[in-house]
Amino acid sequence: MFDVEEGDLVCADGEPGRINIRQRMQRDYTLANQEYLSPDFVQRLQTLPYPLRFIDFETSRVVVPYHAGMRPYEQVAFQWSCHTIRERGAPLEHAEWINLVDAFPNFAFAESLMEHLGQGGSFLMWSHHENTVLNSIRRQMQRYGYSNPRLERWLDIVPAHDRNASRFMVDMCELAKTGYFHPKMKGRLSLKYVLPAIWGSNEALHRLPRFAKYYRRDDSGRLLNPYDTLAPLPFGNPEEDTESEQVVTEGTGAMRAYQEMLYGASRRNETVKEQWRRLLLQYCELDTAAMVIVWTHWNR
């Protein structure tokens, strides 16, 4: 970093005088060891319409589809989580949905989400995955001949696409890319890097009741990443000494958990299915709680 000069930060088009703004931000504030929020970024935060709904989807694309008629690697949306702040200073609310039956879940997924979100406020996501999934489900309605005129209209106006500049969907990752930097992120913009950078530098967050269950230190006193506080659950048969603990802490693990829950060797074991369900719910809930933690920090 100390060897990078201002003239090295040229935009990809190579036009003289055009500086890569993100690279400059990372260079300057890494060397200063300082957190940064741009004025435009702060203004954008303050003007977003309420209610604020922080959403996260868990999805799967497998080469051998779960259901007849599907294509290889076709999108399956099996779970969503949403944390809501209805107005400034309002208490945090949480809602969730997960598919538990051996059936193509996407239309039930979208209908339940539509009923919960409605058509007001701001729908905040981290990166564009959620927007992509909603557009995919809209195309699947046509491909499978699924009729729900109300859902069709909702999917036409909520996500951004070629014919619609969405007034609802807000990409927090894109906001961070253009106006936020923390040296502990080490140049990364994934929520899995932004969250621990913020969590480890703002002790006021630890004292907020809404985030208390994610505050923990290990035996040496080191503060844990909230994802490391998710409780593992026992699986297997303790009588045969085959019991082990499992925990879901990232998206690939969620895909595997869903597959094991509905299509694995223990799919008819209701006790095991319930364990997988609990792991999926606590992971997806933290994904949206993590966005609220970041949002709270930014606003403070």
N, C-alpha and C positions, 0 to 999 in steps of 0.2 A: 504493500500500500504506500509506503514512504517513497518508493521509486516511481509511482505513477504521477505524471505531470498533467496539467490542465489540457495541454495540446493532445494528449493521448485519448481524451474522452470524446472522440468523434462519433457522430450518429452513423447508423448503418448505411445510409445513402452516401456518406462520404462528402457531403456538401460542405465547403469551407465555412468555418464560423459556426456551424451547427454542433452544439455540444449535447452529449447524452446526459439528460438531466438526472436520471436515476443513478447513473454511475458517479456523477459529480456529488450527489447527495451522499452516496455510500462512502466515497473517498473522504469527503470533508468531515463527516460526522463520525466516521471510524477513527480518523486521526485525532479528532477532538474528544473522542470517547463521550459523545453527547447524543441524547435523544432529540429528534427533530419532528415537528409537525408544521407543514407549510400553512400560510394564511388561507389559501384557497381550500385546503383540506379541512381546516377548522370551520370555515364558512359552510362547506358542504355538509358537515356533520350537523350543524345547527339548523339547517333549513330542511332536513328530511321530514316529511309529514308523518305524524303518528296515526295509528299505532305502529310501532316497530315490531316486525315479526322476523325473528332469526330462524332460518330454516336449514335443515340438512337432510339429505336423502342417502339411504343405503341401497345400492344397486348391484346387479351381478350380470356379467356377460360370459357365458361358458360355451365352449365349442360344441358340446352335445347338449341341445336345449332340454329344458325341463318338461316342455309340453309339446304335444303334437301340433304340427303346422308352423312351428317357429323356425327361424333361420339360425344357423350357427352364429354365435356371438351376439345374438339379438338382446336388446336391453330388457332387463327385468327389474322393476322398482318394487322392493319388498318392505320398505320401512321409511317413515319420516319422523322427525322431531321438530318441534317449534316452541321457542320461548318468546313470549309476548310482553312488551311494555306498552300499555295502552296510552299513556300520556306521561309527560315529564314528571318524575318522582313517584310514579305508580308502582305497586308491587309487581314482582316478576311472576308470570304465569307460564305453566308448561303443559303441552299436549303432545300426544304421540300416537302412532298407528303402526302396526306390524302385521304382516300376513302370516297366518298360522295353518292354512289349508293348502292341500296339493291342487292348486288351480292357478291359472295365469292371473297375477295380482294387479296388473298395471292400471286397469280401469277403476277398480275399487280403491286403489291407492290414490288416484287423481281425484276421484269423487269425494273421498273423505278429506283430502287436502283442500279442495274447493270449498266444502262446507265450513271448514275451520277458518280459512284465510279470508274468504269473501273478496271484495273488490275495493278495499280501502287501505290507506297507509302505505308503508314501505316493507318490501319483502327482502330481507338481507341474507345474502349467501356468501360463502368464501370460495372464490373462483366461479367459473361459469357452469359447473356441472349440473346444478339444479335447473338452470335455464335450458340446458341441452336435453335433460331428461323430459321436461314438460313438452318440448317440441317433438321429441321422439314419440311420446304417448299420443300426441295429436295425429301424427302420421299413422300410428298403429290403429287408431280408431277407424281410419279410412281403409287400411289394409285388411283388417279383420271384420269390417262391416258392423262395428259396434255403434249403436245409435243412442246418443244422449245430447240433444241439441243444446241444453244448458251448459254441459261440460265442454262441448265444441266451442261455444262462444267464449267461455272463460279461458280456454287454452289458446284462443285466437288473440286475446287482448293482454293476457298476463305476461307470458314470456316474450323476450325480444326475438325477432326473426326478420326475414327480408321485408315483410310487409308491415312490420309493427315495431316502432321504437318504444319499448315498454316504459311506462311511468311507474311501474311497481318494483321491478327487480333492481336491486342495488348490490353490486359486487364489492364487498369489503376488501378483497385482495387487490382489486384494481385501484380502489381508493388509497390503500397503503402503498402501492407501487408508485403512484404519482405524488404522494405527499407525506409519507411517514417513514421514519427510520429509527431503529434502535440498534446500537452497536452489538448487543448480545444476539441479535438475529443472524449476525455474520453474513449479511447479504441475502439471506433466504426470505421468501415471502409465504411459505407454507404456514398454515395455522399451527402446525406442530412445532414450528420454530418461533413464531410470533408470541404464542401463548406463554411458554416458559420464560422468554425474555422479559415480558411484562410482569408475569406473576412473581418472578424473582426480584423485581426492582421496585415494587409498589406494595409495601406492607399494609397499607390501608385496605387493599382488596381482601386480605386474609381475615379482617375483622367484620366484613359484611356478612350478615346471616345467610344471604342467598347463596354465598360461595363457601360457607363454613365446611361443608362436607368434603371439599377438595383441599383443605389445608391440613398438611401433615408433614412431619419431619421424621427422618430415619433415626436409628439409635445413636448416630454420631452428631445429630442436630442439623443435618443437611436438609434444606427445604426440598420436598418432592415436587416434581412435575405433576400437575393434576391428573394426567393420564396414568401415572404410576400409582395413584391412590385407588384406582378401580379395583374392587374386590374380586379375587379369583374364586371360582366355585369348584367343588369336588365332582369328578366324574368317574365312572367305572364301578367295579364291584369290590368293596373293601374285604369281603370274605375270601376272595381269590387273590388278594393283594395286588389288584390291578387298578386301584384308585389313583387318580392324578388330578391336578388342579389346572383349570383353564381360565384364561382371561382374554377379552377382546379389547385391543387398544389401537387398532388401525383398520383401514378399509378392507385390506385383503383378508384380515382375520374375520371381519364381519361377513364377507362373502362365504368363507369356509364354514362359519358358524351357521349361516342360513342353510347351506347345502346339507350340513350334518343334521340340522334340526328337522328338515322335511324329507331328505332323500338319503340320509346316511343309514348305517347299520342299526342305529337305535331309534329310527323314526317312529316306531310303534310303542316306544317306551315313554309314557307321558311324563314321568319324573325327569328323565334326561332332556326331553323336549322343553320342559319348563326351565331347566337350568340354562339351556341355550337361549331361550327367550329372554331371560333375565340379563344375561351377558350382553345381548344385542341392545336391549333397552337402555342399560346404564351407559354403554359406549356412545350410542347415538344422542342420548340426552347430554352427555358431556360435550359433544361436538357443537351443539348449539349454545350450551352454557359457556363454552370457551369463547364464542363470538361475543356473548354478552360481557364477559370479563374484559375482553379487548375494548369493546365499545365503552364500557364504564371507565376504563383507564384513559382512553382518548378524551372523553368528556371532562375528566378531572384535571 
